[in-house]
Amino acid sequence: MSTTALDRLEIMDYISPGSRIILTGVGWEDYQDLIHRLGDEAHLRVSYSDGILEVMSPSTPHEKYKKVIGRLVVTISEELGIDIVSFGSFTMKIDRLRKGAKADDSFYVQHASSMIGRDHLELGVDAPPDLVVEIDLTRDSRRKFEICASFAVPEIWRYDGRTISVFQIDRGSVQPC
């Protein structure tokens, strides 16, 4: 990682819960180095597209609503007799597209049976999640919709503190439904 990028990224140690940092002119290699340094267990949500790096630190209410929406998804699937597999907030990235994002929550529905017992995914080889959940209490995650669309994620649920909005993605186009 370049010295300039490293200096800029060190400020992430000081991100308070509920806040975000957006950096421009960040290289793909810098993004990959950052997510490698943070590891899978990091609480930060990092997204990258076209040289723009966004880092968000979830607040306690954010995490609370993420769990509520996750329980809603599980309850609906149980009531409908549909198998699902949750992958939580894992880093989705495709190197050839030079795009990456960490959703607040993610679920496999159509491909649930092939995801059972899996600990590692590689988008571009493995199918994308069928459902991504975004919680927007302190910021607007719709910038990540374009990234999810490029990965062919078919559906996004977005909660803004008042309303759950459902978006479907078809051939890269994100439409509310």
FIKOLZA-1660 file (N, C-alpha, C; in steps of 0.1 Angstrom, whole numbers, plus 5000, padded with zeros to 4 digits):
% residues 177
   i   px   py   pz ch aa at
   1 5009 4988 5000  A  M  N
   1 5000 5000 5000  A  M CA
   1 5009 5012 5000  A  M  C
   2 5005 5022 4992  A  S  N
   2 5013 5034 4992  A  S CA
   2 5013 5042 5005  A  S  C
   3 5024 5050 5007  A  T  N
   3 5025 5057 5020  A  T CA
   3 5013 5067 5021  A  T  C
   4 5009 5074 5011  A  T  N
   4 4998 5083 5011  A  T CA
   4 4985 5076 5015  A  T  C
   5 4982 5065 5008  A  A  N
   5 4970 5057 5011  A  A CA
   5 4970 5052 5025  A  A  C
   6 4982 5047 5029  A  L  N
   6 4983 5042 5043  A  L CA
   6 4980 5053 5053  A  L  C
   7 4986 5064 5051  A  D  N
   7 4983 5076 5060  A  D CA
   7 4969 5079 5061  A  D  C
   8 4962 5079 5049  A  R  N
   8 4948 5083 5049  A  R CA
   8 4939 5072 5055  A  R  C
   9 4943 5059 5054  A  L  N
   9 4935 5048 5059  A  L CA
   9 4937 5046 5074  A  L  C
  10 4948 5051 5080  A  E  N
  10 4950 5050 5094  A  E CA
  10 4940 5057 5102  A  E  C
  11 4933 5067 5096  A  I  N
  11 4923 5074 5103  A  I CA
  11 4911 5065 5107  A  I  C
  12 4910 5054 5101  A  M  N
  12 4899 5045 5104  A  M CA
  12 4899 5040 5118  A  M  C
  13 4911 5041 5125  A  D  N
  13 4911 5037 5139  A  D CA
  13 4903 5047 5147  A  D  C
  14 4899 5058 5141  A  Y  N
  14 4892 5068 5149  A  Y CA
  14 4877 5070 5145  A  Y  C
  15 4872 5061 5137  A  I  N
  15 4858 5062 5132  A  I CA
  15 4849 5059 5144  A  I  C
  16 4840 5068 5147  A  S  N
  16 4831 5066 5158  A  S CA
  16 4819 5058 5153  A  S  C
  17 4812 5051 5162  A  P  N
  17 4800 5043 5158  A  P CA
  17 4790 5052 5151  A  P  C
  18 4784 5048 5140  A  G  N
  18 4774 5056 5133  A  G CA
  18 4780 5066 5123  A  G  C
  19 4793 5067 5122  A  S  N
  19 4799 5076 5112  A  S CA
  19 4805 5069 5101  A  S  C
  20 4809 5077 5091  A  R  N
  20 4816 5071 5079  A  R CA
  20 4826 5080 5074  A  R  C
  21 4835 5074 5066  A  I  N
  21 4846 5082 5059  A  I CA
  21 4845 5078 5044  A  I  C
  22 4846 5087 5035  A  I  N
  22 4847 5085 5021  A  I CA
  22 4860 5090 5016  A  I  C
  23 4868 5082 5010  A  L  N
  23 4881 5086 5004  A  L CA
  23 4880 5084 4989  A  L  C
  24 4885 5093 4981  A  T  N
  24 4886 5092 4967  A  T CA
  24 4900 5090 4962  A  T  C
  25 4901 5085 4950  A  G  N
  25 4915 5082 4944  A  G CA
  25 4922 5071 4951  A  G  C
  26 4914 5061 4956  A  V  N
  26 4920 5050 4963  A  V CA
  26 4922 5038 4952  A  V  C
  27 4933 5032 4952  A  G  N
  27 4935 5021 4942  A  G CA
  27 4929 5008 4947  A  G  C
  28 4926 4999 4937  A  W  N
  28 4921 4986 4940  A  W CA
  28 4930 4978 4950  A  W  C
  29 4943 4979 4948  A  E  N
  29 4952 4972 4956  A  E CA
  29 4952 4977 4971  A  E  C
  30 4950 4991 4972  A  D  N
  30 4948 4996 4986  A  D CA
  30 4936 4991 4993  A  D  C
  31 4925 4990 4985  A  Y  N
  31 4912 4984 4990  A  Y CA
  31 4915 4970 4995  A  Y  C
  32 4921 4962 4986  A  Q  N
  32 4923 4948 4990  A  Q CA
  32 4932 4947 5002  A  Q  C
  33 4943 4955 5003  A  D  N
  33 4951 4955 5014  A  D CA
  33 4944 4959 5027  A  D  C
  34 4935 4969 5026  A  L  N
  34 4927 4973 5038  A  L CA
  34 4918 4962 5043  A  L  C
  35 4911 4955 5034  A  I  N
  35 4901 4945 5038  A  I CA
  35 4909 4933 5043  A  I  C
  36 4921 4930 5038  A  H  N
  36 4930 4920 5043  A  H CA
  36 4934 4923 5057  A  H  C
  37 4939 4936 5059  A  R  N
  37 4943 4940 5073  A  R CA
  37 4932 4940 5083  A  R  C
  38 4920 4943 5079  A  L  N
  38 4908 4943 5088  A  L CA
  38 4903 4929 5091  A  L  C
  39 4904 4920 5081  A  G  N
  39 4900 4907 5083  A  G CA
  39 4885 4905 5083  A  G  C
  40 4880 4893 5083  A  D  N
  40 4866 4890 5082  A  D CA
  40 4858 4894 5095  A  D  C
  41 4865 4895 5106  A  E  N
  41 4858 4898 5118  A  E CA
  41 4856 4913 5121  A  E  C
  42 4861 4921 5113  A  A  N
  42 4861 4935 5115  A  A CA
  42 4846 4940 5115  A  A  C
  43 4843 4949 5124  A  H  N
  43 4829 4955 5125  A  H CA
  43 4827 4965 5114  A  H  C
  44 4837 4971 5108  A  L  N
  44 4835 4981 5098  A  L CA
  44 4829 4976 5085  A  L  C
  45 4821 4984 5079  A  R  N
  45 4815 4981 5066  A  R CA
  45 4823 4989 5055  A  R  C
  46 4830 4982 5047  A  V  N
  46 4839 4988 5037  A  V CA
  46 4833 4985 5023  A  V  C
  47 4832 4995 5015  A  S  N
  47 4828 4993 5001  A  S CA
  47 4838 5001 4992  A  S  C
  48 4839 4996 4979  A  Y  N
  48 4848 5002 4970  A  Y CA
  48 4843 5001 4955  A  Y  C
  49 4843 5012 4948  A  S  N
  49 4840 5011 4934  A  S CA
  49 4846 5024 4927  A  S  C
  50 4852 5022 4916  A  D  N
  50 4857 5033 4908  A  D CA
  50 4866 5043 4916  A  D  C
  51 4875 5038 4925  A  G  N
  51 4884 5046 4932  A  G CA
  51 4878 5052 4944  A  G  C
  52 4866 5050 4947  A  I  N
  52 4859 5055 4959  A  I CA
  52 4858 5045 4970  A  I  C
  53 4864 5048 4981  A  L  N
  53 4864 5039 4993  A  L CA
  53 4855 5045 5004  A  L  C
  54 4845 5037 5008  A  E  N
  54 4836 5042 5019  A  E CA
  54 4838 5032 5031  A  E  C
  55 4840 5038 5042  A  V  N
  55 4841 5030 5055  A  V CA
  55 4831 5035 5064  A  V  C
  56 4823 5026 5070  A  M  N
  56 4812 5029 5079  A  M CA
  56 4813 5021 5092  A  M  C
  57 4812 5027 5103  A  S  N
  57 4812 5020 5116  A  S CA
  57 4798 5020 5121  A  S  C
  58 4792 5008 5122  A  P  N
  58 4778 5007 5126  A  P CA
  58 4776 5011 5141  A  P  C
  59 4765 5017 5143  A  S  N
  59 4761 5021 5157  A  S CA
  59 4753 5009 5164  A  S  C
  60 4751 5011 5177  A  T  N
  60 4743 5000 5184  A  T CA
  60 4729 4999 5178  A  T  C
  61 4722 5010 5176  A  P  N
  61 4708 5009 5170  A  P CA
  61 4709 5002 5156  A  P  C
  62 4719 5006 5148  A  H  N
  62 4721 4999 5135  A  H CA
  62 4722 4984 5136  A  H  C
  63 4730 4979 5145  A  E  N
  63 4731 4965 5147  A  E CA
  63 4718 4959 5152  A  E  C
  64 4711 4966 5161  A  K  N
  64 4699 4961 5166  A  K CA
  64 4688 4959 5155  A  K  C
  65 4687 4969 5146  A  Y  N
  65 4678 4968 5135  A  Y CA
  65 4682 4957 5125  A  Y  C
  66 4695 4956 5123  A  K  N
  66 4700 4945 5114  A  K CA
  66 4695 4932 5119  A  K  C
  67 4696 4930 5132  A  K  N
  67 4691 4917 5138  A  K CA
  67 4676 4915 5137  A  K  C
  68 4669 4926 5139  A  V  N
  68 4654 4925 5138  A  V CA
  68 4650 4921 5123  A  V  C
  69 4656 4928 5113  A  I  N
  69 4653 4925 5099  A  I CA
  69 4658 4911 5096  A  I  C
  70 4669 4907 5101  A  G  N
  70 4674 4893 5099  A  G CA
  70 4664 4883 5105  A  G  C
  71 4658 4885 5117  A  R  N
  71 4648 4877 5123  A  R CA
  71 4636 4876 5114  A  R  C
  72 4632 4888 5108  A  L  N
  72 4621 4889 5100  A  L CA
  72 4622 4880 5087  A  L  C
  73 4634 4880 5081  A  V  N
  73 4637 4872 5070  A  V CA
  73 4636 4857 5074  A  V  C
  74 4642 4853 5085  A  V  N
  74 4642 4839 5089  A  V CA
  74 4627 4835 5092  A  V  C
  75 4619 4844 5099  A  T  N
  75 4606 4840 5102  A  T CA
  75 4597 4838 5090  A  T  C
  76 4599 4847 5080  A  I  N
  76 4592 4846 5067  A  I CA
  76 4595 4833 5060  A  I  C
  77 4608 4830 5060  A  S  N
  77 4613 4817 5053  A  S CA
  77 4607 4805 5060  A  S  C
  78 4607 4805 5074  A  E  N
  78 4601 4794 5081  A  E CA
  78 4586 4792 5078  A  E  C
  79 4579 4803 5079  A  E  N
  79 4564 4803 5076  A  E CA
  79 4561 4798 5062  A  E  C
  80 4570 4801 5052  A  L  N
  80 4568 4797 5039  A  L CA
  80 4574 4784 5035  A  L  C
  81 4581 4778 5045  A  G  N
  81 4588 4765 5043  A  G CA
  81 4600 4766 5033  A  G  C
  82 4607 4778 5033  A  I  N
  82 4618 4780 5023  A  I CA
  82 4631 4779 5031  A  I  C
  83 4640 4771 5026  A  D  N
  83 4653 4770 5032  A  D CA
  83 4661 4783 5029  A  D  C
  84 4668 4788 5039  A  I  N
  84 4677 4799 5036  A  I CA
  84 4690 4797 5044  A  I  C
  85 4701 4804 5039  A  V  N
  85 4714 4803 5046  A  V CA
  85 4718 4818 5048  A  V  C
  86 4721 4822 5060  A  S  N
  86 4726 4836 5062  A  S CA
  86 4741 4836 5062  A  S  C
  87 4747 4845 5055  A  F  N
  87 4761 4847 5055  A  F CA
  87 4765 4860 5062  A  F  C
  88 4755 4867 5069  A  G  N
  88 4758 4879 5076  A  G CA
  88 4764 4890 5068  A  G  C
  89 4773 4897 5074  A  S  N
  89 4780 4908 5067  A  S CA
  89 4794 4903 5063  A  S  C
  90 4794 4896 5051  A  F  N
  90 4807 4892 5046  A  F CA
  90 4811 4901 5035  A  F  C
  91 4824 4902 5032  A  T  N
  91 4829 4910 5021  A  T CA
  91 4827 4904 5008  A  T  C
  92 4819 4910 5000  A  M  N
  92 4816 4906 4986  A  M CA
  92 4826 4914 4977  A  M  C
  93 4833 4907 4969  A  K  N
  93 4841 4914 4959  A  K CA
  93 4844 4905 4947  A  K  C
  94 4846 4912 4936  A  I  N
  94 4850 4905 4923  A  I CA
  94 4862 4913 4918  A  I  C
  95 4873 4906 4918  A  D  N
  95 4886 4913 4914  A  D CA
  95 4885 4918 4899  A  D  C
  96 4879 4911 4890  A  R  N
  96 4879 4916 4876  A  R CA
  96 4871 4928 4874  A  R  C
  97 4861 4930 4883  A  L  N
  97 4852 4942 4883  A  L CA
  97 4858 4953 4891  A  L  C
  98 4868 4950 4900  A  R  N
  98 4874 4960 4909  A  R CA
  98 4863 4967 4917  A  R  C
  99 4854 4959 4923  A  K  N
  99 4843 4964 4931  A  K CA
  99 4842 4955 4943  A  K  C
 100 4839 4961 4955  A  G  N
 100 4837 4953 4967  A  G CA
 100 4827 4960 4976  A  G  C
 101 4821 4952 4984  A  A  N
 101 4812 4958 4994  A  A CA
 101 4809 4948 5005  A  A  C
 102 4807 4953 5017  A  K  N
 102 4803 4945 5029  A  K CA
 102 4789 4949 5032  A  K  C
 103 4779 4940 5029  A  A  N
 103 4765 4943 5033  A  A CA
 103 4763 4942 5048  A  A  C
 104 4752 4948 5052  A  D  N
 104 4749 4946 5066  A  D CA
 104 4745 4932 5070  A  D  C
 105 4738 4926 5060  A  D  N
 105 4734 4912 5062  A  D CA
 105 4731 4906 5048  A  D  C
 106 4732 4893 5047  A  S  N
 106 4730 4887 5033  A  S CA
 106 4725 4872 5035  A  S  C
 107 4716 4868 5026  A  F  N
 107 4710 4855 5026  A  F CA
 107 4710 4848 5013  A  F  C
 108 4712 4835 5013  A  Y  N
 108 4710 4827 5002  A  Y CA
 108 4697 4820 5002  A  Y  C
 109 4689 4820 4992  A  V  N
 109 4676 4814 4991  A  V CA
 109 4677 4803 4980  A  V  C
 110 4678 4808 4968  A  Q  N
 110 4678 4798 4956  A  Q CA
 110 4690 4789 4957  A  Q  C
 111 4701 4794 4962  A  H  N
 111 4713 4785 4963  A  H CA
 111 4716 4781 4977  A  H  C
 112 4706 4781 4986  A  A  N
 112 4708 4778 5000  A  A CA
 112 4714 4764 5002  A  A  C
 113 4709 4754 4994  A  S  N
 113 4714 4741 4996  A  S CA
 113 4729 4739 4993  A  S  C
 114 4734 4747 4983  A  S  N
 114 4748 4746 4980  A  S CA
 114 4757 4754 4989  A  S  C
 115 4751 4763 4998  A  M  N
 115 4759 4771 5007  A  M CA
 115 4759 4766 5021  A  M  C
 116 4752 4755 5024  A  I  N
 116 4752 4750 5037  A  I CA
 116 4766 4744 5040  A  I  C
 117 4771 4748 5052  A  G  N
 117 4784 4743 5056  A  G CA
 117 4796 4751 5050  A  G  C
 118 4793 4760 5042  A  R  N
 118 4804 4768 5036  A  R CA
 118 4809 4778 5045  A  R  C
 119 4822 4780 5045  A  D  N
 119 4828 4791 5054  A  D CA
 119 4835 4802 5045  A  D  C
 120 4837 4799 5033  A  H  N
 120 4843 4809 5024  A  H CA
 120 4836 4810 5011  A  H  C
 121 4834 4822 5005  A  L  N
 121 4828 4824 4992  A  L CA
 121 4837 4832 4983  A  L  C
 122 4836 4829 4971  A  E  N
 122 4843 4837 4961  A  E CA
 122 4833 4841 4950  A  E  C
 123 4828 4854 4951  A  L  N
 123 4819 4858 4941  A  L CA
 123 4825 4858 4927  A  L  C
 124 4818 4855 4917  A  G  N
 124 4823 4853 4904  A  G CA
 124 4825 4838 4901  A  G  C
 125 4828 4830 4912  A  V  N
 125 4828 4816 4911  A  V CA
 125 4815 4811 4918  A  V  C
 126 4813 4815 4930  A  D  N
 126 4800 4812 4937  A  D CA
 126 4790 4822 4933  A  D  C
 127 4777 4818 4935  A  A  N
 127 4766 4827 4932  A  A CA
 127 4766 4838 4943  A  A  C
 128 4761 4850 4939  A  P  N
 128 4759 4860 4949  A  P CA
 128 4748 4857 4958  A  P  C
 129 4747 4864 4969  A  P  N
 129 4735 4862 4978  A  P CA
 129 4723 4866 4971  A  P  C
 130 4712 4860 4974  A  D  N
 130 4699 4863 4968  A  D CA
 130 4692 4875 4974  A  D  C
 131 4696 4878 4987  A  L  N
 131 4691 4890 4994  A  L CA
 131 4702 4897 5002  A  L  C
 132 4703 4910 5000  A  V  N
 132 4712 4918 5008  A  V CA
 132 4703 4927 5016  A  V  C
 133 4707 4929 5029  A  V  N
 133 4700 4939 5038  A  V CA
 133 4709 4950 5041  A  V  C
 134 4704 4963 5040  A  E  N
 134 4711 4975 5043  A  E CA
 134 4703 4983 5053  A  E  C
 135 4710 4987 5064  A  I  N
 135 4704 4995 5074  A  I CA
 135 4709 5009 5073  A  I  C
 136 4701 5019 5071  A  D  N
 136 4705 5033 5068  A  D CA
 136 4700 5042 5079  A  D  C
 137 4705 5042 5091  A  L  N
 137 4701 5051 5101  A  L CA
 137 4709 5064 5101  A  L  C
 138 4721 5063 5097  A  T  N
 138 4730 5075 5098  A  T CA
 138 4736 5079 5084  A  T  C
 139 4734 5070 5074  A  R  N
 139 4739 5073 5061  A  R CA
 139 4730 5066 5051  A  R  C
 140 4732 5069 5038  A  D  N
 140 4725 5064 5027  A  D CA
 140 4733 5053 5020  A  D  C
 141 4729 5041 5020  A  S  N
 141 4737 5030 5014  A  S CA
 141 4734 5028 4999  A  S  C
 142 4726 5036 4993  A  R  N
 142 4722 5034 4979  A  R CA
 142 4734 5034 4970  A  R  C
 143 4745 5040 4974  A  R  N
 143 4757 5039 4966  A  R CA
 143 4762 5025 4964  A  R  C
 144 4759 5017 4974  A  K  N
 144 4763 5002 4973  A  K CA
 144 4753 4994 4964  A  K  C
 145 4742 5000 4961  A  F  N
 145 4733 4993 4952  A  F CA
 145 4739 4990 4939  A  F  C
 146 4746 4999 4933  A  E  N
 146 4753 4997 4920  A  E CA
 146 4763 4986 4921  A  E  C
 147 4770 4985 4932  A  I  N
 147 4780 4974 4934  A  I CA
 147 4772 4961 4935  A  I  C
 148 4762 4960 4943  A  C  N
 148 4754 4948 4943  A  C CA
 148 4748 4944 4930  A  C  C
 149 4744 4954 4922  A  A  N
 149 4739 4951 4909  A  A CA
 149 4749 4945 4900  A  A  C
 150 4762 4950 4901  A  S  N
 150 4773 4945 4893  A  S CA
 150 4776 4930 4897  A  S  C
 151 4772 4926 4909  A  F  N
 151 4774 4913 4913  A  F CA
 151 4762 4904 4910  A  F  C
 152 4752 4910 4905  A  A  N
 152 4739 4902 4901  A  A CA
 152 4732 4898 4914  A  A  C
 153 4732 4905 4925  A  V  N
 153 4724 4903 4936  A  V CA
 153 4710 4906 4932  A  V  C
 154 4700 4897 4933  A  P  N
 154 4687 4900 4928  A  P CA
 154 4678 4909 4937  A  P  C
 155 4680 4910 4950  A  E  N
 155 4671 4918 4958  A  E CA
 155 4679 4924 4970  A  E  C
 156 4674 4937 4973  A  I  N
 156 4680 4944 4984  A  I CA
 156 4668 4949 4993  A  I  C
 157 4669 4947 5006  A  W  N
 157 4660 4953 5015  A  W CA
 157 4667 4964 5023  A  W  C
 158 4661 4976 5023  A  R  N
 158 4668 4988 5029  A  R CA
 158 4658 4993 5040  A  R  C
 159 4664 4994 5052  A  Y  N
 159 4656 5000 5063  A  Y CA
 159 4662 5013 5067  A  Y  C
 160 4654 5024 5067  A  D  N
 160 4659 5037 5070  A  D CA
 160 4655 5043 5083  A  D  C
 161 4651 5034 5092  A  G  N
 161 4646 5039 5106  A  G CA
 161 4631 5040 5107  A  G  C
 162 4624 5040 5095  A  R  N
 162 4610 5041 5095  A  R CA
 162 4603 5030 5086  A  R  C
 163 4610 5028 5075  A  T  N
 163 4604 5020 5064  A  T CA
 163 4613 5010 5059  A  T  C
 164 4608 4998 5056  A  I  N
 164 4616 4988 5048  A  I CA
 164 4612 4989 5034  A  I  C
 165 4622 4992 5026  A  S  N
 165 4620 4993 5011  A  S CA
 165 4626 4981 5005  A  S  C
 166 4619 4976 4995  A  V  N
 166 4625 4964 4987  A  V CA
 166 4628 4968 4973  A  V  C
 167 4640 4964 4969  A  F  N
 167 4645 4968 4956  A  F CA
 167 4648 4955 4948  A  F  C
 168 4645 4954 4936  A  Q  N
 168 4648 4942 4928  A  Q CA
 168 4659 4947 4917  A  Q  C
 169 4668 4938 4915  A  I  N
 169 4678 4941 4905  A  I CA
 169 4677 4932 4893  A  I  C
 170 4675 4937 4881  A  D  N
 170 4674 4929 4869  A  D CA
 170 4683 4935 4858  A  D  C
 171 4693 4927 4854  A  R  N
 171 4702 4931 4844  A  R CA
 171 4709 4945 4847  A  R  C
 172 4713 4946 4860  A  G  N
 172 4720 4958 4864  A  G CA
 172 4712 4970 4868  A  G  C
 173 4699 4969 4866  A  S  N
 173 4689 4980 4869  A  S CA
 173 4683 4977 4882  A  S  C
 174 4684 4987 4891  A  V  N
 174 4678 4986 4905  A  V CA
 174 4664 4994 4905  A  V  C
 175 4654 4986 4908  A  Q  N
 175 4640 4992 4908  A  Q CA
 175 4633 4989 4921  A  Q  C
 176 4627 4999 4927  A  P  N
 176 4619 4997 4939  A  P CA
 176 4607 4988 4935  A  P  C
 177 4602 4980 4944  A  C  N
 177 4591 4971 4942  A  C CA
 177 4582 4971 4954  A  C  C
% end
